[in-house]
Amino acid sequence: MDFSMTKEQELLRDAVAGYLSTRYDLTKSRTIAKTGAGIAPEVWRGFAEDLGILGAALPESVGGIGGGPVETMIVAEQLGAALVIEPYVDTVVIGGGLLQRAGGDRAQALLESVVGGEAIIGFAALEPKSGSSLNDVSTTARRDGDEWVLDGAKIVVSSAPIASHLIISARTAGDRRDTEGISLFLVEFDPANPPAGVEAKHYRTIDDRRASDLTITGLRLPADALLGAEGGAWESIEATIDEAIAAVSAEAVGLMRKVLNDTVEYTKQRQQFGQAIGSFQALQHRMVDMYMELEQAISAQYLATLKLDAAPADRARAASAAKVTISRAARFIGQNAVQLHGGMGMTEELAIGHYFKRLTAIDYEFGTSDSHVARYAKLAQG
C-alpha cells in the first residue's frame, strides 16, 4: 500500500499548515469557541476563497477541485493540529457525502454553496434511544398530499446552532432498527428562528463545539425535500459515516502530533532536582510509548482513508479498526500528556488541556470503541 503523497497533495498540506500558522493560533481558536457563535465567518470564508479547502475533495461540477479521500485526510489533519473548531467534517465530509450520493438539483445547488462557503450543514441522525446506532430511527416521515410531515426527536446534532441547513434521517417504512425504510430530508434552518414544527435547544459541548437537541412535531416539508430514493438512504449514511470516521481519525492524528511535540518540549524545560525532567529515563520511556501509539494511529488513519473506495465490507472494517486504534491512542497520549505537564496540563493557559478535551470527544464521535469492536467482529464473521 502506497502512503506517499503527490506533489500537489504536499502543496495542499503546506498551504493549509502555513495559512493556519499565521491566522489561527490558540488564542483565535479559544476566542471563537468561548465568546462567539462557534464559528468565525471570516475564517470560514477564508477556507473557501483563500485556500479552497471546502471544495478540495468535492467534484469540479460543483466548483470543487475534484480531489478525494487523501485530500480530505490532509486538510483534516492540519485542522486538528491547529485545533480548528469550524465545522469542516460536518459540512464538507458528512453533508457533502450525503448530498453527492443523493443527487438531484437541490443537492447540486447546495454543494455549490458549500464550496463557496455560503452553507453550513448539520446531520440530525442520533436519537434519545438510539445510542450510536444510526439505523435505530424512530423519527417518522409520512406523505400528506404534496408534502412530507416529520415527527420525532434528534439529539447532539453537531453544528446545528450555526447551520444554514439540516439533513434529517427519518423512517418512511419498516421497524425501528431496520436498515431498510430510512430516508433523508433536507431542511433550510435558522438556528435563531427554527422552522415551524421544530423546537431546538442549543448548547456548547465539552470540546467547545456547538450542538443542538431537536424536538420535531408536525414539521412540513415540500416533496423535493426528500434526498435520494425513498427508504433507501442507509447505504449512503453508512458510507458517509465511514468517510467521517476517516476524517476525524486524521484530525486526531493532527491533535496527537501537536500534543506529543508540546509534551516533549515541556519536559526539556521543566526542572526538577536540578535537571530537566525529560532526562529521567522513566519519563523518556513513557514518551516513547506515546510515540508508538501515534505511529499506530497514523497507520490506521492511512488504512481507513485508502480503503474508502473499497468494497463496503472492507471499507467498514478499516473504518472500525481505525476508530478503535485512534480512540485508544487518543486516550493514552492525551492522559499521559496531561500527567507529564502536572497541574499545568489542565489550565486554560496551555494548549494541552484544550487538545485533551477534543481528543476525549473524538473517542465518542461516530460510535464508541466497544461498538466498533462489535461491528468489526460481525464483519469478520462474514
Secondary structure, DSSP 8 states (H G I E B T S, - for coil): ------HHHHHHHHHHHHHHHHH--HHHHHHHHHHSSSS-HHHHHHIIIII-GGGTTS-GGGT-----HHHHHHHHHHHHHTT--S-HIIIIIIIHHHHHHH-SHHHHHHHHHHHTT---EEEE---TTTTT-TT----EEEEETTEEEEEEEEEEEETGGG-SEEEEEEESSS-TT-STTEEEEEEE--TTS--TTEEEEEEE-TTS-EEEEEEEEEEEEEGGGEESSTTB-HHHHHHHHHHHHHHHHHHHHHHHHHHHHHHHHHHHH-EETTEEGGG-HHHHHHHHHHHHHHHHHHHHHHHHHHTTTS-HHHHHHHHHHHHHHHHHHHHHHHHHHHHHHGGGGGSSSSHHHHHHHHHHHHTTTTS-HHHHHHHHHHHHT-
